[in-house]
Amino acid sequence: MQYLITPMTHPHSVQHTHIFRRAPTHVPTQPGRQGSQWTDAWSTRRRKSVVSVVGRRRAPGVTMPMRWGVLLLLLCHWTDHVQGNRDEDGGGTGGLEADAGGDHRGPGRTPPVSKPHLVMILQDDLGYYDNAFTGNTANFEISGNITRLAQEGIILTSHYVFYWCSPTRRSFLSGRLPIHHGEMLSGITDDLDLRWSLISQKLAPLGYKAYWFGKGHTGYLSMAHLPTSRGFLNFTGFLGGAQSYTSDQRWMNEAPLLSTEYSTDLYGRSVLEMLAAHDAANPLFLYLPWQAVHAPYDDVPHVNPGKTTYEAMLWATDVYAGQIRSLLENKGMYSNTLVVYSADNGGRGDGCNYPLRGEKRTSYEGGMRASAFVSGGLIPAHLRGSTNDIRFHIVDWYATFCYLAGASPRDDPPVQPLPIDPADPTKDIYGNSSWPAVDGVVIWDQLMRPALHTVSSAHPTLVLSREVIISGTMKLLTSQHGDTRQNSDAYENQWQDANGTWFTPAGWSQTCGFQVYGIGAKHTQLVPCLFDLDTDLNETTDLGPTRPELLAELWAELNRSWLGYYHARSPPDLLGPCNEECAVERWGIHNPGPVCGVPGCKPAPPPRPPPPPPGPPMPPRFKPVNQTNCTFVSGAHYDARVPNDPGGTMHVLSKEDCCRLCFENVYCVAAAWHEPFEADRHPESAPGDEVTWDQLSCFLHSTTDGAKHDQPGVLGCVTGRPNP
């Protein structure tokens, strides 16, 4: 079956309502808005396990007592366990739900019967409301294939990422929260420690064939940082964070790729070619971080008229989503495939994060709660078309993929870090031999048996950034943008309507969480917000003033966690010799690449030593005085300038001022004052105006020995001090 963009009803489609159903009692009113629309925009959702297993499967209008729903749910789980959770496509979990809870810090769990194919799709800068599966049914035409995947899987309503690109990507690949690799954007940098095993390096020894198509943005200081040095068989994409969709600054494996094909077509076509050639007997790991829908909004070729550029960009990736799924089915791989789809952060520009507050770059839910789902033949039939409200983070896919593949989800250092000491905030707990362990947890049981879990089962406490911590249902937000020194726009503290319009509710006010750390506010000057995400997912009401003890407790925990901050410290022997000049010659200045470990490049010559510090100053020879009783000598020409003043140029208005400067200098014996010439008249000085001059110079000299009188227009200002 070909999955292409066509208006149609899929057998597993569900009736979409707004994901956030229950409106809080404190909803303000907004002039010009109908009450029902306003309630939808500000509604929230229960934070307990919310997979509608029973309700989605019964006929419309049929009610069912609670006890029968529970019995049916247990029966479904028992049946799936007996039958190995095999669905109509021959896939399933193979009993994986047993003992697969949210913890990785124990012995490795029993691997699945067969290694599943793993697909991770990241959509760049996608707004929470941009896909139809999050409630925007008007966008089904441009996200139909993605939405069908979501409707045939499990929609994740509490899937967290970082508020901008690089940290999210590094978290997925390393299994570590941004607190353990940094909140900065990556460039020619060492951000993923070369001693770490990325998810691709965990899967490769188990026979997985790993491929990376699309955006990099994870740091590429050395050749060892390139994807093909870290478990991927192929990398086709770009190393930086943003570029034109037809830029030729791209890479394939270990060298520049001079192609200007529209990036979505280049990466989508490359994926299809790889899949066509892939041996289905080998487990597959596909990492597909699209460039779309990140700015710039470059026109999409071969798109139907009537769409905005942004819509066309999403539509183009959606077409490839359908083709990738069809090819996996045709090769008999889809029944044993797990597909994870997520935005890398909230939307910005033309993206819409309705009904959440904020956008990309902010600490609000609109910046850090991603549009996401999990799908594929590996999802049991009874869970298809469900939603899951348990709080997950993108780091969890590292441990979960390891579990599904039969690998240990651990990546511990050889030496354990020292304990955090709040009394010594400058203490380095890692040194050069340690690093943080994996933060992600195995979430398979929370996905397969959500009724047995609560919203915080996977992460009772989750540190999202330097500024945000969530504990239970309570979220502490201290500031915006962290220490990343970004500018801030006033509208970023607002909300978006379903049409993308930014607004602030009438009569609403708030004094917390607005500060931008590092721009006019130090961390000790911040006023944090405290929100209850159970009743106030839209972050409208600050509970800090009414719950100061909890606010202080969470703030202390956040600050304590940050004492364990870590950034990569890859050893020099793993980086290889570094020579930026040689690397530029190899890659070309037009296409920057790694600067360390580059083939054919020797270590850069050591930098020139700094010049020796100047010798001790000469002892004072004369007492500085303030007087102008010089002897003025015409045509003077002196050779020796005073020490520490080799330039010797002082701009003064008269010969008396030049004389005074000489007397005030402890080494000066005579000065040479260059009288103004008509040629020195300032170009804007007209005849009859007060004359201004460009060059009225006074040079200080330490001796009159060898003086000459051959410079017209130069007056010697002789102090009468003896020559040294």
C-alpha positions in Angstrom: 0.0 0.0 0.0 1.4 3.4 -1.0 1.1 6.1 1.7 0.8 9.3 -0.3 -0.9 12.6 0.4 -4.5 12.0 -0.5 -7.6 13.0 1.5 -8.8 9.7 2.8 -10.0 8.1 6.0 -7.7 5.5 7.4 -9.1 2.4 9.1 -7.2 3.3 12.3 -8.0 7.0 12.3 -9.4 8.5 15.5 -11.7 11.4 16.1 -9.4 14.3 17.1 -10.2 16.7 19.9 -7.9 19.1 21.5 -5.3 17.1 23.4 -5.8 19.3 26.5 -9.4 18.7 27.5 -10.1 19.9 31.0 -10.3 23.7 31.4 -8.9 25.1 34.7 -11.3 27.2 36.8 -9.1 30.3 36.7 -9.4 30.8 32.9 -9.5 34.5 32.2 -11.8 36.0 29.6 -10.6 37.5 26.4 -12.7 40.0 24.5 -13.8 38.9 21.0 -13.4 35.1 21.7 -16.1 32.6 22.0 -16.2 30.8 25.3 -15.8 27.3 23.8 -12.8 28.3 21.7 -11.2 30.0 24.7 -11.8 26.9 26.8 -10.2 24.7 24.2 -7.2 27.0 24.0 -6.7 27.0 27.8 -7.8 23.5 28.6 -5.5 21.0 30.3 -5.3 17.3 30.6 -5.1 14.8 33.4 -1.6 14.0 34.3 -2.1 10.3 35.2 -1.9 7.4 32.9 -4.3 8.3 30.1 -4.1 5.6 27.4 -7.7 5.3 26.2 -7.5 1.6 25.5 -11.1 0.8 26.2 -12.8 3.9 25.1 -11.2 4.0 21.7 -12.3 0.5 20.8 -16.0 0.6 21.6 -18.8 1.8 19.4 -19.9 5.4 19.5 -22.4 6.0 22.3 -21.8 2.7 24.1 -21.0 3.1 27.7 -19.0 0.6 29.8 -18.8 0.3 33.6 -15.4 1.1 35.0 -14.9 -2.4 36.4 -15.5 -4.0 33.0 -13.1 -1.6 31.4 -10.4 -2.7 33.9 -11.1 -6.3 33.4 -10.9 -5.9 29.6 -7.7 -4.0 30.0 -6.1 -6.8 32.0 -7.5 -9.4 29.6 -5.8 -7.6 26.7 -2.5 -7.6 28.5 -2.8 -11.3 29.4 -3.7 -12.2 25.8 -0.8 -10.2 24.4 1.6 -11.9 26.8 0.4 -15.3 25.8 0.5 -14.6 22.1 3.8 -12.7 22.2 1.9 -9.5 21.4 1.8 -10.4 17.7 -0.4 -8.2 15.7 -2.1 -8.8 12.3 1.1 -7.8 10.5 3.2 -10.4 12.3 5.0 -7.9 14.5 4.6 -7.0 18.1 6.7 -6.7 21.2 7.5 -10.4 21.7 6.8 -10.1 25.5 9.1 -7.1 25.9 6.8 -5.4 28.4 8.0 -7.8 31.1 10.4 -6.1 33.5 11.1 -3.2 31.2 10.5 -0.4 33.7 12.0 3.1 33.7 15.4 2.2 35.1 18.7 1.4 33.4 21.0 1.3 36.4 20.7 -2.4 36.9 21.6 -5.6 35.0 20.8 -5.6 31.3 17.2 -6.7 30.7 16.2 -9.6 28.5 16.5 -8.6 24.9 13.7 -9.1 22.4 13.3 -12.3 20.4 14.5 -10.5 17.3 16.2 -7.2 17.0 13.7 -4.6 15.8 14.4 -2.0 13.2 14.7 1.4 14.8 13.8 4.7 13.1 14.2 8.1 14.7 12.7 11.1 12.8 13.4 14.7 14.1 11.4 17.5 12.6 13.3 20.8 13.0 11.6 23.8 14.6 8.1 22.2 14.3 5.3 23.9 16.1 3.3 21.9 18.6 0.1 22.5 16.6 1.5 22.1 13.1 0.7 18.4 12.6 -2.9 17.2 12.3 -2.4 14.6 15.0 -2.1 17.3 17.7 -5.6 18.5 16.9 -5.0 20.8 13.9 -7.2 18.7 11.5 -7.0 21.5 8.9 -3.3 20.5 8.4 -4.1 16.9 7.5 -3.4 17.6 3.8 0.2 18.6 4.6 0.8 16.0 7.4 -1.4 13.1 6.4 1.2 10.4 6.4 2.8 11.6 9.6 -0.7 11.8 11.2 -1.6 8.3 10.1 1.6 7.0 11.7 0.7 8.8 14.9 -2.9 7.5 14.8 -1.6 3.9 14.3 0.8 4.3 17.2 0.9 6.1 20.6 0.8 9.9 20.7 3.1 11.2 23.4 1.6 14.3 25.0 4.4 14.9 27.5 7.6 14.4 25.5 10.3 16.9 26.4 13.3 18.2 24.6 15.5 21.2 24.9 14.4 24.7 23.8 16.7 24.8 20.8 18.5 22.6 18.3 21.9 21.2 19.4 21.3 20.1 23.0 18.2 18.1 21.9 20.3 16.2 19.2 23.2 15.6 21.5 20.8 14.3 24.2 19.3 11.7 21.8 22.6 10.5 20.6 24.3 10.3 24.1 21.4 9.6 26.4 22.5 12.5 28.6 20.6 15.6 29.6 21.8 19.0 28.5 23.1 19.6 32.0 25.8 17.0 31.1 26.9 18.2 27.7 25.9 21.9 27.6 23.2 24.2 26.4 25.2 25.9 23.7 24.8 25.4 19.9 27.5 23.2 18.4 30.0 24.2 15.7 33.7 23.2 15.3 33.5 22.1 18.9 34.0 19.1 21.1 30.5 18.7 22.6 30.0 14.9 22.5 32.9 13.4 24.5 34.8 11.0 22.3 35.0 8.6 25.3 31.2 8.2 25.2 29.4 5.5 23.3 26.7 7.1 21.2 23.5 5.1 20.5 24.9 4.1 17.1 28.1 2.8 18.8 25.9 0.7 21.1 23.9 -0.8 18.3 26.7 -1.5 15.7 28.4 -4.4 17.6 25.0 -6.1 17.6 24.8 -6.1 13.9 22.8 -3.0 13.3 23.4 -1.0 10.2 23.2 2.7 11.2 22.5 5.5 8.8 22.3 9.3 9.3 20.6 11.6 6.8 20.1 15.3 7.4 21.1 17.9 9.9 24.2 17.4 12.2 24.7 20.3 14.6 26.3 18.2 17.3 29.9 19.4 17.1 32.7 18.4 14.7 36.0 19.6 16.1 37.8 16.4 14.9 37.4 13.7 12.3 36.6 11.4 15.2 33.4 13.5 15.9 32.0 12.7 12.4 29.1 10.3 12.3 31.0 7.7 10.3 33.6 7.6 13.1 30.9 6.9 15.7 29.0 3.9 14.4 27.2 5.2 11.4 27.9 3.5 8.0 26.8 6.6 6.1 26.3 10.3 6.8 24.7 12.6 4.2 23.8 16.0 5.5 25.3 19.2 6.8 27.4 19.7 9.9 26.1 23.1 11.0 22.9 24.4 12.3 21.2 26.3 9.5 21.8 27.0 5.8 19.9 27.4 2.5 17.9 24.4 1.4 20.0 24.4 -1.8 23.4 25.2 -0.2 26.4 23.3 -1.4 28.0 23.3 2.1 27.1 19.7 2.8 29.0 16.5 3.7 29.0 12.9 2.8 30.9 10.7 5.2 34.3 12.2 5.6 34.4 14.9 2.8 32.4 17.8 1.5 29.4 17.1 -0.8 29.0 19.7 -3.5 25.3 19.2 -4.2 22.6 21.9 -4.4 19.6 19.5 -4.6 16.8 20.7 -2.4 17.7 19.2 1.0 14.4 17.4 1.7 14.7 15.7 -1.7 18.4 14.9 -1.2 17.9 13.3 2.2 14.5 11.7 1.4 15.8 10.2 -1.8 19.0 9.0 -0.1 16.9 7.2 2.6 14.9 5.4 -0.1 18.0 4.4 -2.0 19.6 3.1 1.2 16.4 1.2 2.2 16.1 -0.4 -1.2 19.7 -1.7 -1.0 19.4 -2.7 2.7 19.4 -6.5 3.5 16.2 -6.9 5.5 17.9 -9.7 7.5 20.1 -7.1 9.2 18.6 -4.8 11.9 18.4 -1.2 10.8 18.9 2.0 12.7 17.8 5.1 10.7 18.4 8.5 12.1 16.5 11.1 9.9 16.9 14.7 11.3 15.2 16.8 8.6 16.3 20.3 7.9 12.7 21.2 7.5 10.9 23.3 8.8 13.8 25.4 10.1 14.3 28.8 8.5 15.1 30.0 5.9 11.8 29.4 4.2 13.1 28.4 0.8 10.5 27.6 -1.9 9.9 23.9 -2.3 10.1 22.5 -5.9 7.2 20.6 -7.4 4.7 21.7 -4.8 1.0 22.2 -5.4 -0.1 25.9 -5.4 -2.1 27.3 -2.6 0.3 26.3 0.2 2.6 28.7 2.1 6.3 27.9 2.0 6.2 26.7 5.5 3.3 24.3 4.7 5.0 23.1 1.6 8.2 22.3 3.6 6.3 20.2 6.0 4.3 18.6 3.2 7.5 17.5 1.4 8.8 15.6 4.4 5.4 14.1 4.9 5.5 12.6 1.4 8.8 10.9 2.1 7.4 9.6 5.4 4.7 7.8 3.5 7.2 6.4 0.9 9.6 5.3 3.6 6.8 3.4 5.4 5.7 1.8 2.2 9.2 0.6 1.3 9.6 -0.9 4.8 6.3 -2.7 4.3 7.3 -4.0 0.9 10.6 -5.3 2.2 8.8 -7.1 5.1 10.5 -5.0 7.7 7.7 -2.8 9.0 6.1 -5.4 11.2 9.3 -5.4 13.3 9.9 -1.6 13.2 9.7 1.0 15.8 9.3 4.6 14.6 9.9 7.5 16.9 8.9 11.0 15.7 9.6 14.2 17.5 10.2 17.9 17.1 13.6 19.0 18.3 12.1 22.0 20.1 9.0 24.3 19.9 8.1 26.1 16.7 9.3 29.6 15.8 8.5 31.9 12.9 5.6 30.4 11.1 5.3 27.5 13.5 2.4 27.5 15.9 2.6 26.1 19.5 -1.1 26.5 20.4 -2.3 26.0 23.1 1.1 26.1 24.9 2.8 29.2 26.0 6.0 30.5 24.4 8.1 29.2 21.5 11.5 27.9 20.6 14.2 29.5 22.8 11.9 29.9 25.8 11.6 27.9 29.0 7.9 27.6 28.7 6.1 24.4 27.5 5.9 25.8 24.0 9.7 25.7 23.8 10.4 22.3 25.5 7.3 20.1 25.1 7.5 18.5 21.6 5.0 17.2 19.2 5.8 13.5 19.3 4.6 9.9 18.9 5.8 6.3 18.6 4.5 4.0 15.9 5.4 1.1 13.7 4.5 -2.6 13.6 6.2 -3.1 17.0 3.3 -1.4 18.7 0.7 -3.9 19.8 -2.7 -3.6 18.2 -4.5 -2.8 21.4 -2.4 0.3 21.9 -2.8 1.8 18.4 -4.7 5.0 18.4 -4.0 5.8 22.0 -2.3 8.7 23.8 0.2 8.5 26.6 0.6 11.4 29.1 3.6 9.9 31.0 6.5 12.4 31.1 9.3 11.3 28.8 12.5 13.0 27.6 14.3 12.5 24.3 17.2 11.0 26.3 15.1 8.0 27.1 15.3 6.7 23.6 19.0 5.9 24.1 18.3 3.5 26.9 15.1 2.2 25.3 16.7 1.5 22.0 19.5 -0.3 23.8 17.0 -2.4 25.7 15.1 -3.4 22.5 18.3 -4.3 20.7 19.7 -6.3 23.6 22.5 -3.9 24.6 23.3 -2.6 28.0 21.9 0.9 28.3 24.8 1.9 30.6 27.8 4.0 29.5 29.6 4.5 32.8 33.0 6.1 33.3 36.0 4.0 34.5 36.1 6.2 37.6 33.0 7.4 39.4 32.6 11.2 39.8 33.2 12.7 43.2 30.1 13.6 45.2 28.5 17.0 44.7 29.4 19.4 47.5 27.0 22.4 47.7 29.5 24.0 50.2 32.1 24.0 47.4 30.4 25.1 44.2 33.7 25.3 42.3 34.6 21.7 42.9 35.4 19.7 39.8 33.8 16.3 40.5 34.9 14.7 37.2 38.6 15.5 36.6 40.1 14.0 33.4 39.0 10.4 34.1 35.3 10.6 34.8 32.1 11.8 33.2 28.3 11.6 33.8 26.5 8.4 33.3 23.5 8.0 31.0 20.4 10.0 32.2 17.8 8.3 30.0 15.8 5.4 31.3 14.1 2.4 29.6 10.5 3.5 29.1 9.2 0.4 27.3 7.0 -0.7 30.2 5.5 2.8 30.5 4.6 2.6 26.8 3.3 -1.0 26.9 1.5 -0.9 30.3 0.7 2.8 30.9 -2.2 2.0 33.3 0.4 0.7 35.8 2.3 4.0 35.9 1.8 7.7 36.8 2.9 10.8 35.0 6.2 10.9 36.8 7.1 7.1 36.7 9.9 7.6 34.3 11.3 10.8 35.8 10.0 11.7 39.3 12.2 14.8 38.9 13.5 16.1 35.6 16.1 18.8 35.1 15.3 20.3 31.7 17.8 23.1 31.8 19.8 25.4 34.0 16.5 27.3 34.4 13.8 24.6 34.6 13.1 21.6 36.8 9.9 19.5 37.0 9.1 17.4 40.1 5.8 15.5 40.1 3.4 18.0 38.4 5.2 21.1 39.7 7.4 23.1 37.3 10.0 25.7 38.5 11.0 28.2 35.9 13.7 30.7 36.9 14.4 32.6 33.7 14.6 32.6 29.9 17.4 31.6 27.5 19.9 30.4 30.2 23.5 31.4 29.8 23.3 31.3 26.0 23.3 35.1 25.7 20.4 35.3 23.3 18.2 38.3 22.7 14.6 38.1 23.8 11.3 39.2 22.2 8.4 40.5 24.3 5.9 38.2 22.6 7.8 35.1 23.7 6.1 35.4 27.1 2.7 35.2 25.5 0.4 32.6 24.0 -0.7 31.7 20.4 -4.2 31.3 19.0 -4.8 28.3 16.7 -4.2 30.7 13.8 -0.7 31.6 15.2 -1.7 35.0 16.5 0.2 36.0 19.7 -1.9 37.4 22.5 -2.0 38.2 26.2 -5.2 37.6 28.1 -7.1 40.8 29.2 -6.3 41.7 32.8 -3.5 39.1 33.1 -0.2 40.0 34.7 2.9 38.2 35.9 6.2 39.3 37.4 8.2 36.1 37.5 10.2 34.2 34.9 10.6 37.1 32.4 14.2 37.8 33.1 16.8 36.8 30.5 19.8 35.3 32.4 23.0 37.1 31.5 21.3 40.1 30.0 20.5 42.5 32.8 19.9 39.8 35.4 22.3 37.7 37.4 21.1 34.4 38.7 20.7 35.7 42.2 18.4 38.5 41.0 15.8 36.2 39.3 12.2 35.8 40.4 11.2 32.2 39.7 7.7 31.0 38.6 6.1 27.9 40.0 3.4 26.2 37.9 1.2 23.2 38.4 1.2 21.4 35.1 -1.7 19.2 36.2 -4.2 22.1 36.4 -2.3 24.8 34.5 -0.5 23.4 31.5 -0.7 26.8 29.9 1.4 28.3 32.7 -0.9 31.2 33.6 -0.8 31.2 37.4 2.3 31.5 39.5 2.0 29.5 42.7 5.3 30.8 44.1 3.8 33.4 46.4 1.5 30.8 48.0 4.0 27.9 48.2 7.3 29.5 49.0 8.7 26.4 50.7 8.2 24.2 47.7 9.6 26.9 45.4 12.8 27.2 47.6 13.1 23.4 47.7 12.9 23.0 43.9 15.3 26.0 43.4 17.8 24.5 45.7 17.6 21.1 43.9 18.0 22.8 40.5 21.1 24.7 41.7 22.5 21.5 43.3 22.0 19.6 40.1 23.9 22.2 38.2 26.9 21.6 40.3 27.2 18.4 38.4 27.5 20.2 35.0 29.8 18.6 32.5 31.1 19.5 29.1 33.2 17.3 26.9 36.9 16.8 27.6 38.0 14.5 24.8 41.7 13.6 25.3 44.1 15.0 22.7 45.1 11.5 21.6 41.5 10.9 20.5 41.1 14.3 18.8 44.3 13.9 16.8 46.7 16.7 15.8 44.9 20.0 15.2 45.8 22.4 12.4 43.2 24.8 11.4 45.2 26.3 8.6 45.8 22.9 7.0 42.1 21.9 7.5 40.9 25.0 5.6 43.3 24.2 2.7 41.9 20.6 2.6 38.1 21.4 2.9 38.2 24.9 1.4 37.2 28.0 3.2 33.7 27.7 1.7 32.9 24.4 3.5 34.2 24.3 7.0 35.0 20.9 8.5 37.0 19.3 11.3 40.3 20.8 12.2 41.7 17.9 14.3 42.8 14.5 13.0 42.5 15.7 9.4 44.4 13.3 7.0 47.6 14.8 5.7 47.6 17.6 8.3 50.5 17.7 10.7 50.2 19.4 14.1 50.1 23.1 13.8 53.4 24.8 14.7 53.4 26.1 18.2 52.4 29.7 18.5 55.1 32.3 18.6 56.1 33.1 22.2 54.9 36.4 23.4 57.4 39.2 23.3 59.4 39.6 26.4 58.0 42.1 28.9 59.6 45.5 28.7 62.5 46.1 31.0 62.1 48.0 34.2 61.4 51.7 33.5 64.2 54.1 33.7 64.4 55.9 37.0 63.0 59.4 37.0 65.5 62.0 35.8 63.5 65.2 36.4 60.8 66.3 38.7 57.6 66.9 36.7 56.6 70.5 36.7 53.9 72.6 35.1 55.5 75.5 33.3 56.0 77.0 29.8 59.3 78.8 30.0 61.0 77.0 27.1 63.4 78.5 24.7 61.9 78.2 21.2 64.4 77.3 18.4 63.3 77.4 14.8 63.9 74.4 12.4 64.8 72.0 15.2 65.4 68.4 14.4 66.0 66.0 17.3 66.7 62.2 17.1 66.0 60.6 20.5 62.4 60.2 21.5 61.6 59.7 25.2 61.4 56.1 26.5 58.0 54.4 26.5 56.7 56.9 23.9 58.2 55.8 20.6 55.3 57.3 18.7 55.7 60.5 20.5 52.8 62.2 19.0 50.8 64.6 21.2 48.1 66.7 19.7 48.2 70.2 21.1 47.0 73.6 20.1 50.1 75.8 20.8 53.9 75.7 21.3 53.3 76.6 25.0 51.2 73.5 25.4 54.0 71.5 23.8 56.5 73.0 26.2 54.3 72.2 29.2 54.0 68.5 28.1 57.8 68.3 28.0 58.2 69.7 31.5 55.6 67.3 32.8 57.5 64.3 31.4 60.3 63.1 33.6 62.5 62.1 30.7 61.9 65.1 28.3 64.7 67.6 27.6 63.2 69.2 24.5 60.1 68.9 22.4 59.5 69.5 18.7 56.3 71.3 17.9 55.2 71.2 14.3 53.7 74.5 13.4 50.5 74.3 11.3 50.6 74.8 7.6 47.8 76.0 5.4 47.8 72.5 3.9 46.8 71.2 7.3 43.7 73.3 7.5 40.7 71.1 8.1 38.8 70.7 4.8 35.5 72.0 6.4 37.2 75.3 7.5 36.2 78.1 5.2 38.1 81.4 4.9 37.1 83.7 7.7 36.0 80.9 10.0 37.8 79.9 13.1 40.6 77.7 11.9 40.6 74.0 12.9 43.6 71.9 12.1 44.1 68.2 11.3 47.7 67.9 12.5 49.2 69.9 15.4 51.8 67.6 16.8 54.3 67.7 19.7 57.1 65.1 19.9 59.0 64.6 23.1 62.8 64.0 23.1 65.2 62.9 25.8 68.3 64.8 24.5 69.4 67.6 22.3 72.7 66.0 21.5 73.1 65.9 17.7 70.4 68.5 17.2 70.0 70.0 13.8 68.1 73.0 12.5 67.0 71.9 9.1 63.3 71.3 9.5 61.2 74.3 8.4 58.1 74.8 10.4 59.3 72.9 13.5 59.9 74.8 16.7 62.3 73.3 19.3 60.9 73.7 22.8 64.1 73.5 24.9 63.5 73.2 28.7 67.1 73.9 29.8 67.3 70.5 31.4 70.7 68.8 31.1 71.2 66.0 28.6 71.7 62.6 30.2 
